[in-house]
Amino acid sequence: MTSDAESANEIAARGETIYREQIKDLVEDTHHGKFVIIDVETGDYEIDKRDALASKRLLERRPEGVLYGIRIGFRAAYRMGWKYRLPDND
């Protein structure tokens, strides 16, 4: 039996591969900054500026889908924190 972490890593790896090999070239120029949600079992996907809406539409078509999401043109879908920087006094 695999752990949840192993399953999550496998889903992420499959999602990244599908995105890179099948979807990226089709969407990167026209949908920069939007979310793409991918069913890693089928390769089906939905795009929206809100990840929840793309997920909802995909799950309506594929209720048993195993979903993975990324933000088009970004290394990560979300920011985990921030750092305030004072302006330079030049």
ABEGO torsion letter per residue (X at the ends): XBBAAAAAAAAAAAAAAAAAAAAAAAAAAAABGBBBBBBAAAGBBBBBABAAAAAAAAAAABAABBBBBBBBGBABABBABBBBBBBBBX
